[in-house]
């Protein structure tokens, strides 16, 4: 994942979930938990799935990114709950760099 988060930014992060090198079948997915630092987003609900790109769209608000540490990094992790009840998470979390902002206000 090539991503850098600046405090105060708001945008959607595309996330492709693979199993054994292939995209997971969305029909087999009951839920997905995304963690970016202390921010938790769930599919379905907060995150959506784009069938054309095969990616989950995970929104980050200004409040989410303002709460992240300045000039540091947060860990990205996810867990998938499959329709059969199995829950499988990533084997390796990814560090996402964060950048400071001069303003700590939501606009």
Helices and strands as residue ranges (DSSP letters): E 4-6, E 11-15, E 18-19, E 22-23, G 26-28, E 29-36, E 39-43, E 48-50, E 55-60, H 62-66, E 73-82, E 87-89, E 94-99
